[in-house]
């Protein structure tokens, strides 16, 4: 999730502008981007007349360069050291399948003579105009012109990096649906064909395969011992029955094997009641551990929120979780309690959780038969939230920003929970309810709605509501 994007660099030129600006731009942009932690690739400076693209023929040469290096870059930075030629840019990017950031150099008031001035301010409009004419998606950020050495540019690159991670990490992925949807949870229905249309392959598994893999692990298996150590250090297991840590460790190894074998990028798990009946545990803490590792895992077979978590995690560069819109918070209209039984990654919690029985399932299964809830509280922090569903062959999402507050929740409130403050919460709840979104919401630390929304809407083609 934290791996920074690699960028392909493009330099635009128009022949009667000063070509001397091209080499200094190439040097500066490379130096700045590498200093920000990004790898770069570029067409060699001697491949074109002035080390930039200023004709349609040179644009086709750049298009060939992109094709030859497909898979080696996550986005393109189209730099305009001066005005730039729109015909060359059209030829270069007609078949570009990654996000494009247009950056234009600013003029300096003491360098406005014909041999020194850039006119990139004007030239940026020309490139944007022809891209709109040709249906080429692009990103343009504020300010309109920006020096690569400025703090504004560093902020723009951070935004574009997050956008590229979402696009690159979502266009072609494999999502695991482990277990069938429960009869009681019609709210998590989904359309596999709609997902496939967007490049998302869903691999469906019966829980019997997971149980068989769990039971077939040999006594003393090294992977089980390693998983036991990981889980033991993840939370406080005081008072849990002897079988709980062992069975959860074995179940965790079986899940890991399925993830590796089928190359799952994220997953949704049918988490009750068969797992409790067959193994005497609840898998909540395993989902917490998977989410902490960056493998987004939702409970209750909520495939839509597994994908929402995945995109949120890519945008934020940190783990996501899936929670219930669960309770009002007294009479505060802009606050509510978000809760789930324990899939929250450690990074989003206030310290270690405590492993407990599932307080609700224990009433029907008996004590000690549903241990695995990771009880704790959400860490106060700014957050981005969202959810996603399939509807009429399309992917539909909502995204908003808010914060997890330090407001108290009663000690006897089980599971992992926190108080969320969301501006105009009552309006948000009305809109998502009328649009048929489910009772789950995904969230991640930090406020990354803007790059995530642009990635979803412009480059991925999702229908997106913003709050």
C-alpha positions as CSV (number, residue, x, y, z in Angstrom):
1,X,0.0,0.0,0.0
2,X,2.9,2.4,0.8
3,X,4.8,1.7,-2.4
4,X,5.1,5.0,-4.3
5,X,4.2,5.3,-8.0
6,X,6.7,5.2,-10.8
7,X,6.2,8.0,-13.4
8,X,6.9,8.3,-17.1
9,X,8.0,11.8,-18.0
10,X,6.9,13.7,-21.1
11,X,8.2,17.1,-22.1
12,X,6.3,19.3,-24.5
13,X,7.8,21.9,-26.8
14,X,6.7,24.2,-29.6
15,X,9.5,24.8,-32.1
16,X,9.6,28.6,-32.0
17,X,9.9,28.7,-28.1
18,X,13.3,28.5,-26.4
19,X,14.3,24.8,-26.5
20,X,17.1,25.5,-23.9
21,X,14.4,25.2,-21.3
22,X,13.9,21.5,-22.0
23,X,17.1,20.1,-20.5
24,X,16.8,22.1,-17.3
25,X,13.2,20.9,-16.9
26,X,14.3,17.3,-17.5
27,X,17.0,17.6,-14.9
28,X,14.9,19.4,-12.3
29,X,11.8,17.2,-12.6
30,X,13.9,14.0,-12.4
31,X,15.7,15.3,-9.3
32,X,12.6,16.5,-7.5
33,X,10.6,13.4,-8.2
34,X,13.4,11.1,-7.1
35,X,13.8,13.2,-4.0
36,X,10.1,12.6,-3.2
37,X,10.7,8.9,-3.4
38,X,9.4,8.2,-7.0
39,X,11.2,6.3,-9.7
40,X,11.0,7.9,-13.2
41,X,11.5,6.8,-16.8
42,X,11.8,9.1,-19.8
43,X,12.4,8.9,-23.5
44,X,16.1,9.6,-24.0
45,X,16.9,13.3,-24.6
46,X,18.6,12.4,-27.9
47,X,15.5,10.6,-29.3
48,X,13.9,13.8,-30.5
49,X,15.3,17.1,-31.9
50,X,15.2,19.0,-28.6
51,X,14.7,16.2,-26.1
52,X,11.0,17.0,-26.1
53,X,7.9,16.2,-28.2
54,X,7.0,19.0,-30.7
55,X,5.6,17.1,-33.7
56,X,3.1,14.4,-34.3
57,X,5.9,12.1,-35.5
58,X,7.7,12.7,-32.2
59,X,4.5,12.0,-30.4
60,X,4.2,8.7,-32.1
61,X,7.7,7.9,-31.1
62,X,6.7,8.7,-27.5
63,X,3.6,6.5,-27.8
64,X,5.9,3.6,-28.8
65,X,8.1,4.3,-25.8
66,X,5.1,4.0,-23.5
67,X,4.0,0.8,-25.2
68,X,7.5,-0.7,-24.9
69,X,7.5,0.1,-21.2
70,X,4.0,-0.9,-20.4
71,X,3.8,-2.1,-16.8
72,X,6.9,-0.2,-15.7
73,X,5.1,3.0,-14.8
74,X,1.9,4.0,-13.0
75,X,1.2,7.4,-14.4
76,X,2.6,10.0,-16.8
77,X,3.6,13.5,-15.9
78,X,3.2,15.7,-19.0
79,X,5.5,18.6,-18.3
80,X,5.3,21.9,-20.3
81,X,8.6,23.8,-19.8
82,X,7.1,26.1,-22.5
83,X,3.9,26.3,-24.6
84,X,4.0,22.7,-25.9
85,X,2.7,21.3,-29.1
86,X,-0.9,19.8,-29.0
87,X,-0.5,17.7,-32.1
88,X,2.5,15.9,-30.6
89,X,0.6,15.4,-27.3
90,X,-2.4,14.0,-29.1
91,X,-0.3,11.5,-31.0
92,X,1.6,10.5,-27.8
93,X,-1.4,9.8,-25.6
94,X,-4.2,8.5,-27.9
95,X,-3.8,5.0,-26.3
96,X,-2.5,6.0,-22.9
97,X,-4.0,3.7,-20.3
98,X,-2.7,5.3,-17.1
99,X,-3.5,8.7,-15.5
100,X,-1.8,11.8,-16.9
101,X,-0.9,14.8,-14.8
102,X,-0.4,18.0,-16.8
103,X,2.2,20.3,-15.2
104,X,3.1,23.8,-16.7
105,X,6.1,25.9,-15.7
106,X,5.4,29.4,-14.4
107,X,6.9,32.4,-16.2
108,X,9.1,34.9,-14.2
109,X,8.4,38.6,-14.6
110,X,12.1,39.4,-15.2
111,X,12.3,36.8,-18.0
112,X,9.5,37.8,-20.4
113,X,11.5,38.5,-23.6
114,X,10.8,36.2,-26.6
115,X,14.0,34.2,-26.0
116,X,13.2,33.6,-22.3
117,X,9.5,33.4,-21.7
118,X,7.6,30.2,-21.6
119,X,3.9,30.9,-22.2
120,X,3.1,27.5,-20.5
121,X,0.2,29.2,-18.8
122,X,-1.5,29.5,-22.2
123,X,-0.1,26.2,-23.6
124,X,-1.6,24.2,-20.8
125,X,-5.1,25.2,-22.0
126,X,-4.2,24.0,-25.6
127,X,-3.2,20.5,-24.3
128,X,-6.3,20.3,-22.1
129,X,-8.5,21.4,-25.0
130,X,-7.3,18.8,-27.5
131,X,-7.4,16.1,-24.8
132,X,-11.1,16.9,-24.2
133,X,-11.7,16.8,-27.9
134,X,-10.1,13.4,-28.2
135,X,-11.6,11.9,-25.0
136,X,-8.2,11.5,-23.3
137,X,-8.6,11.6,-19.5
138,X,-6.1,13.8,-17.7
139,X,-5.6,15.4,-14.3
140,X,-4.9,19.2,-13.8
141,X,-4.3,20.5,-10.4
142,X,-4.0,24.0,-8.8
143,X,-2.1,26.3,-9.2
144,X,-2.4,26.4,-13.0
145,X,1.4,26.8,-13.3
146,X,3.8,25.4,-10.8
147,X,7.5,25.0,-10.4
148,X,8.6,21.5,-9.6
149,X,10.8,22.8,-6.8
150,X,7.8,24.4,-5.0
151,X,5.8,22.9,-2.0
152,X,2.7,23.2,-4.2
153,X,4.2,20.7,-6.7
154,X,5.1,18.3,-3.9
155,X,1.4,18.4,-2.8
156,X,0.3,17.8,-6.4
157,X,2.5,14.8,-6.7
158,X,1.2,13.4,-3.4
159,X,-2.3,13.7,-4.8
160,X,-1.4,12.2,-8.1
161,X,0.5,9.3,-6.5
162,X,-2.6,8.3,-4.5
163,X,-4.8,8.6,-7.6
164,X,-2.4,6.4,-9.6
165,X,-2.2,3.8,-6.8
166,X,-6.0,3.5,-6.8
167,X,-6.2,3.2,-10.6
168,X,-3.3,0.8,-11.0
169,X,-4.4,-1.4,-8.0
170,X,-8.0,-1.7,-9.0
171,X,-8.2,-2.0,-12.8
172,X,-7.2,-5.7,-12.8
173,X,-7.7,-7.4,-9.4
174,X,-8.9,-10.7,-8.0
175,X,-11.4,-10.6,-5.2
176,X,-12.2,-13.7,-3.1
177,X,-15.8,-14.4,-1.9
178,X,-15.3,-17.1,0.7
179,X,-18.6,-18.7,1.6
180,X,-22.1,-18.2,0.3
181,X,-24.2,-15.1,1.2
182,X,-26.3,-15.9,4.2
183,X,-30.1,-16.0,3.7
184,X,-30.4,-13.3,6.4
185,X,-28.1,-10.8,4.7
186,X,-29.7,-9.9,1.4
187,X,-28.1,-6.5,1.9
188,X,-24.8,-7.8,0.6
189,X,-26.0,-9.1,-2.8
190,X,-23.6,-8.3,-5.6
191,X,-23.3,-8.8,-9.4
192,X,-20.2,-10.7,-10.5
193,X,-20.6,-9.7,-14.1
194,X,-20.8,-6.0,-13.2
195,X,-17.5,-6.4,-11.3
196,X,-15.9,-8.2,-14.3
197,X,-16.8,-5.4,-16.6
198,X,-14.5,-3.2,-14.5
199,X,-11.7,-5.7,-14.6
200,X,-12.5,-7.3,-11.2
201,X,-12.5,-11.1,-11.2
202,X,-14.5,-12.7,-8.3
203,X,-13.3,-16.1,-7.2
204,X,-16.0,-17.9,-5.1
205,X,-15.3,-20.6,-2.6
206,X,-17.4,-22.8,-0.4
207,X,-16.6,-22.8,3.3
208,X,-16.1,-26.5,3.1
209,X,-12.8,-25.9,1.3
210,X,-11.6,-23.6,4.1
211,X,-12.6,-26.1,6.7
212,X,-10.9,-29.0,4.8
213,X,-7.7,-27.0,4.5
214,X,-7.8,-26.0,8.2
215,X,-8.3,-29.6,9.4
216,X,-5.7,-31.1,7.0
217,X,-2.8,-29.1,8.5
218,X,-0.3,-31.5,10.1
219,X,0.4,-31.4,13.9
220,X,3.3,-29.1,14.6
221,X,3.1,-27.3,11.3
222,X,5.6,-24.5,11.3
223,X,3.2,-22.1,9.6
224,X,0.7,-22.7,12.4
225,X,3.2,-22.0,15.1
226,X,4.2,-18.7,13.3
227,X,0.6,-17.7,13.0
228,X,0.0,-18.5,16.7
229,X,2.9,-16.2,17.7
230,X,1.6,-13.4,15.4
231,X,-1.9,-13.6,16.8
232,X,-0.7,-13.9,20.4
233,X,1.2,-10.7,20.1
234,X,-1.6,-8.9,18.3
235,X,-4.1,-8.8,21.2
236,X,-4.7,-9.8,24.8
237,X,-5.9,-13.4,25.0
238,X,-6.4,-13.6,28.8
239,X,-9.3,-15.8,29.7
240,X,-9.9,-17.3,26.3
241,X,-10.5,-21.1,26.1
242,X,-7.5,-23.3,25.1
243,X,-8.8,-24.2,21.7
244,X,-9.4,-20.6,20.6
245,X,-5.8,-19.5,19.7
246,X,-5.0,-22.9,18.2
247,X,-8.0,-23.1,16.0
248,X,-7.8,-19.5,14.9
249,X,-4.1,-20.0,14.0
250,X,-4.9,-23.0,11.9
251,X,-7.8,-21.2,10.2
252,X,-5.5,-18.2,9.5
253,X,-2.9,-20.4,7.8
254,X,-5.7,-22.0,5.7
255,X,-6.9,-18.5,4.7
256,X,-3.3,-17.4,3.8
257,X,-2.9,-20.5,1.6
258,X,-6.1,-19.7,-0.3
259,X,-5.0,-16.0,-0.7
260,X,-1.6,-17.1,-2.1
261,X,-2.9,-19.9,-4.3
262,X,-5.6,-17.9,-6.0
263,X,-3.7,-14.6,-5.8
264,X,-6.4,-12.8,-4.0
265,X,-6.0,-9.0,-3.7
266,X,-8.8,-8.6,-1.2
267,X,-11.6,-10.8,0.1
268,X,-15.0,-11.1,1.8
269,X,-15.7,-13.9,4.3
270,X,-18.9,-15.5,5.4
271,X,-18.0,-15.2,9.1
272,X,-21.0,-16.8,10.9
273,X,-22.4,-19.2,12.0
274,X,-20.7,-22.2,10.3
275,X,-17.2,-21.2,11.4
276,X,-18.4,-21.0,15.0
277,X,-20.3,-24.3,14.7
278,X,-17.4,-26.2,13.1
279,X,-14.3,-24.7,14.7
280,X,-15.7,-23.0,17.9
281,X,-14.2,-19.6,17.0
282,X,-15.1,-16.3,15.4
283,X,-12.6,-15.1,12.7
284,X,-12.8,-11.4,13.6
285,X,-9.2,-11.2,14.8
286,X,-8.0,-12.9,11.6
287,X,-9.6,-10.2,9.5
288,X,-7.9,-7.6,11.7
289,X,-4.5,-9.2,11.0
290,X,-5.2,-9.5,7.3
291,X,-6.3,-5.8,7.1
292,X,-3.2,-4.8,9.0
293,X,-1.1,-6.6,6.4
294,X,-2.8,-4.6,3.6
295,X,-5.0,-7.5,2.4
296,X,-8.4,-5.8,2.7
297,X,-10.9,-8.3,4.2
298,X,-14.5,-7.6,5.0
299,X,-16.9,-9.7,7.0
300,X,-20.5,-11.0,6.3
301,X,-19.5,-11.7,2.7
302,X,-19.7,-8.0,1.8
303,X,-17.9,-8.0,-1.5
304,X,-18.8,-4.4,-2.2
305,X,-17.1,-3.1,0.9
306,X,-14.1,-5.4,0.4
307,X,-13.5,-3.5,-2.8
308,X,-14.3,-0.1,-1.1
309,X,-11.7,-1.0,1.6
310,X,-9.2,-1.9,-1.1
311,X,-9.5,1.4,-2.9
312,X,-9.4,3.4,0.4
313,X,-6.3,1.6,1.5
314,X,-4.6,2.3,-1.8
315,X,-5.4,6.0,-1.6
316,X,-4.3,6.3,2.0
317,X,-1.3,4.1,1.9
318,X,-2.6,2.4,5.1
319,X,-5.0,-0.3,6.2
320,X,-8.8,0.1,6.0
321,X,-11.7,-1.5,7.9
322,X,-15.3,-2.2,7.5
323,X,-17.8,-1.3,10.2
324,X,-21.5,-1.0,10.9
325,X,-23.4,2.2,10.9
326,X,-24.5,1.1,14.3
327,X,-25.9,3.6,16.8
328,X,-26.8,7.2,17.3
329,X,-24.6,9.0,19.8
330,X,-27.0,10.5,22.3
331,X,-28.8,13.4,20.7
332,X,-25.9,14.8,18.6
333,X,-27.1,14.8,15.0
334,X,-23.6,14.8,13.5
335,X,-22.2,11.9,15.5
336,X,-22.8,8.1,15.5
337,X,-21.2,5.0,16.8
338,X,-19.4,2.9,14.2
339,X,-18.8,-0.7,15.3
340,X,-17.9,-4.2,14.3
341,X,-16.9,-7.4,16.1
342,X,-13.2,-7.0,15.6
343,X,-11.9,-6.8,12.0
344,X,-10.2,-3.4,12.7
345,X,-6.5,-3.4,11.9
346,X,-4.2,-2.6,14.8
347,X,-3.1,0.7,13.2
348,X,-6.6,2.1,13.5
349,X,-7.1,1.0,17.2
350,X,-6.2,2.6,20.5
351,X,-3.6,0.0,21.5
352,X,-4.1,-3.8,21.6
353,X,-7.5,-5.3,21.6
354,X,-8.8,-8.0,23.9
355,X,-10.0,-11.3,22.5
356,X,-13.5,-12.2,23.7
357,X,-16.5,-14.4,22.9
358,X,-18.9,-13.0,20.3
359,X,-21.4,-11.6,22.8
360,X,-24.4,-11.9,20.4
361,X,-23.6,-15.4,19.0
362,X,-22.7,-16.8,22.5
363,X,-26.4,-16.4,23.5
364,X,-27.3,-19.1,21.0
365,X,-24.1,-21.2,20.7
366,X,-23.1,-21.1,24.3
367,X,-20.0,-19.6,26.0
368,X,-16.6,-20.4,24.5
369,X,-17.9,-21.4,21.1
370,X,-17.5,-18.0,19.3
371,X,-14.2,-16.7,20.7
372,X,-12.2,-14.4,18.4
373,X,-13.8,-10.9,18.6
374,X,-11.1,-8.3,18.9
375,X,-12.6,-5.9,21.4
376,X,-11.2,-2.4,21.6
377,X,-11.8,1.2,20.5
378,X,-11.0,3.2,17.3
379,X,-8.1,5.6,17.5
380,X,-9.2,9.3,17.3
381,X,-8.1,10.6,13.9
382,X,-9.3,12.2,10.7
383,X,-10.7,9.6,8.3
384,X,-12.2,9.0,4.9
385,X,-15.2,6.7,4.7
386,X,-17.1,5.1,1.8
387,X,-19.0,2.1,0.5
388,X,-19.6,0.5,-2.9
389,X,-22.3,-1.7,-4.5
390,X,-23.2,-3.1,-7.9
391,X,-26.4,-1.7,-9.5
392,X,-27.8,-2.3,-13.0
393,X,-24.4,-3.4,-14.3
394,X,-22.5,-0.5,-12.8
395,X,-20.3,0.1,-9.8
396,X,-21.7,2.8,-7.5
397,X,-19.8,4.3,-4.6
398,X,-20.1,7.1,-2.0
399,X,-17.1,8.8,-0.3
400,X,-16.9,11.3,2.5
401,X,-14.6,12.7,5.2
402,X,-15.0,13.1,8.9
403,X,-13.2,12.1,12.1
404,X,-13.2,9.5,14.8
405,X,-13.5,11.5,18.1
406,X,-12.3,10.7,21.6
407,X,-15.9,10.7,22.9
408,X,-16.4,7.8,25.3
409,X,-18.4,4.7,24.7
410,X,-19.7,2.5,27.6
411,X,-17.3,-0.2,28.7
412,X,-19.8,-2.9,28.2
413,X,-20.1,-2.1,24.5
414,X,-18.5,-5.2,23.0
415,X,-16.4,-5.4,19.8
416,X,-14.3,-2.6,18.3
417,X,-16.1,0.8,18.1
418,X,-15.6,4.5,17.9
419,X,-17.6,7.7,17.7
420,X,-17.6,9.3,14.3
421,X,-18.2,13.0,13.7
422,X,-19.5,13.5,10.1
423,X,-20.7,17.0,9.0
424,X,-24.4,16.9,8.0
425,X,-24.6,13.3,9.1
426,X,-28.4,13.2,8.9
427,X,-28.3,14.3,5.3
428,X,-25.6,11.7,4.5
429,X,-27.7,8.9,6.1
430,X,-30.8,10.0,4.2
431,X,-29.0,9.9,0.9
432,X,-27.2,6.6,1.3
433,X,-30.4,5.0,2.6
434,X,-32.5,6.2,-0.4
435,X,-29.8,5.0,-2.8
436,X,-29.9,1.5,-1.3
437,X,-26.4,1.4,0.2
438,X,-26.0,-1.3,2.9
439,X,-25.5,-1.0,6.7
440,X,-21.7,-1.3,6.4
441,X,-19.2,1.6,5.8
442,X,-15.5,1.3,5.2
443,X,-13.0,3.8,6.5
444,X,-9.3,4.6,6.5
445,X,-7.1,7.1,8.4
446,X,-6.5,10.4,6.7
447,X,-8.5,12.6,4.4
448,X,-8.0,11.3,0.8
449,X,-11.5,11.8,-0.7
450,X,-10.3,14.0,-3.6
451,X,-7.7,11.8,-5.3
452,X,-9.9,8.7,-4.6
453,X,-13.0,10.3,-6.1
454,X,-11.1,11.4,-9.2
455,X,-9.6,8.0,-9.7
456,X,-13.0,6.3,-9.3
457,X,-15.0,8.7,-11.5
458,X,-12.6,9.7,-14.2
459,X,-10.3,6.8,-14.7
460,X,-12.2,3.8,-13.4
461,X,-15.7,4.9,-14.5
462,X,-17.5,4.3,-11.2
463,X,-20.6,6.3,-10.4
464,X,-19.6,8.3,-7.3
465,X,-21.5,10.3,-4.6
466,X,-19.4,12.8,-2.6
467,X,-20.2,14.1,0.9
